[in-house]
């Protein structure tokens, strides 16, 4: 298994380098001046020229790229032109919020989507199946921003059950940050009031973000289970009197979820990208809104760092997916 | 690329929903009676010597003090940390006498030494707040002859120096120096912390850039609290990114105020609610369509006059903005001194535009070439103005293409006449209250290469007038020069000046005592009390 992981990791490195090079070239193709962005609105041409030289923006592009690579190798992503803070610090403060939301949405999608998919397959062409098919089509078709506003209107404005925005109430003191993951930090600090408040704040954005993925997982699981149910071993086990539910939830499901697991890997990237809208509507303090801000302000260092980061996380999740595939079907691991 | 969008934007959807809910929404668990939950945008970071924009002005007014400060409407510059100042007859030497007994948030004394450090830090960092000072002030010429006296010796006489004094916050060198790294003037540290003496102090653990910020009251503020016995104890900045969320949060009581750029179509739903209302203030922020005077046909006066008569000013203000702006035909806010009130601006008159167009064509101006107008795509009003203009120019047979763009791209492009678009749309906000902030920096040719001077207008007589006005100290001597310069600029019609802004801010009815000033746009919290 270690060999498998090492080989996959070795393949990821050139991909990330390629990603960084393409992003670097694309960003430099846009005719914005990073020195002007750094200097601010009220800056004089002399101030801008000084910063251009100071940060090396007046050097040839490949020299700039090599300098950047050297910095990245030392985990230095430069300074944000917008916040004037180290990009590494900004991302370190924001990434946990995005991961918290993404993992929560992913968990919702998987732990609700897989059972619903199985239920739909077991009730093939009966009303639960029809209902879940309608739900999954709607889940994929509905725009996240629309769902978000509808959920806000219902649960925050009409019923008053859940908060409208943010990750913690404005009257609630922040817990000391140990991991950056608010829910975890509340637990570590023994702040049960803040823990409950954080969970309530997490509910609406997580459900909004999960909905599309949940619908996809329902569809893939349903199709996989339907396919497996037709296989000979199922007929054999049933004929042998094996307990039906045990057969379905262990053996049928295990043989059905290969495509679903692949889909979960792909979904992860989709959730991070989809999180941009959800984070904006719910004022979730993650990297989504930070990235949008960077694009609008031409903040090159942030755009590069976030692209590399998302690429790395995406690659890591895909290695994980490959590992899970190997665990589900050890033949894949042997084939490498 | 033509700018277009969906039939129903997210904000409009939210607006409709907010309207439907205005009467029936359940109030959220309201903030306590001493916490003001502020929906204003946060500055990019917390260092007032690095950032200089409207969100920073709002933070400065609450967390920092300055030698003088703008207060009131219309804005008046009043003594703040300084109790008085003097200026030499030649306008080169300025002296500020400080109040005694001033203290920073950590209790350490604020004297002239700290003022000197603050100005030297601004000049050393040389970022946006330094813009007004770099050309006229050397660090060694800011001195402290005694603990309560600060002396500035300028290189040349520069009257806007005094107008820009309220833009420099006095910071505490003791806490900054303790956190310096590699001679960075504590830049990284102050970006996430506070080092001021203002009415409220920053709580560093309550800060995440652009997301939230908490401030607590400074009971020992030099001004005292006798004028407000029940002040806000805590300010919780909770900026909202989406207009729909912002309005909903105001309506359910989880925000005490929105920012002051509320879209006009949100006014009625908010005013219909029981919990909140919209306050309207005329501010000094002008909306302008720039013309690149170096590119044909804009290098032709008749062509420029044609365009100036083809914009439907009242239609834009009354129909698109629901009347929430005032027509301003001048190249600076009409509520600022130095305006020649006898000068007449241009009206929407397509017949006149046609006549000017014919004259321009006769003079060889290429009026039929496709013309690009660049807009800030993320800013709806910028797009709407261009689209309205496009429709009217089409009636004249002029092909105007609306090109989506971003602010950093546009300001970068404006560095050279060749790369500056044919036309582009932007606002000019109040960086300091002086004609220099508008006409001085927009139409003096020495500023070519900056986004403010992106019309690349050149008139030697105007240059001379603006430079002379800049070198005089007394407002009564400067005003006639600006009036004369503006008359000449308006006759040359280098740009299309459309309106002066009215800010719209949603505010909870429990908030009392608000005072408005265009600098900071009413964001000073020390005057507020909260009912309940």
Interface residues (C-beta under 8 A of the other chain):
Chain A: X30 X31 X32 X33 X36 X37 X38 X39 X40 X41 X42 X43 X44 X45 X46 X47 X48 X50 X80 X82 X83 X84 X85 X86 X90 X93 X94 X145 X146 X149 X152 X153 X156 X157 X158 X159 X160 X163 X164 X165 X166 X169 X170 X171 X174 X176 X280 X281 X282 X283 X285 X289 X290 X293 X295 X296 X297 X298
Chain B: X10 X13 X14 X17 X21 X24 X25 X26 X27 X28 X29 X31 X32 X35 X37 X44 X45 X47 X50 X51 X52 X53 X126 X127 X128 X129 X130 X131 X132 X134 X135 X187 X188 X191 X192 X205 X206 X208 X209 X210 X211 X212 X236 X238 X239 X240 X241 X242 X244 X245 X248 X249 X251 X252 X254 X378 X406 X407 X408 X409 X411 X412 X413 X415 X419 X431 X449 X450 X451
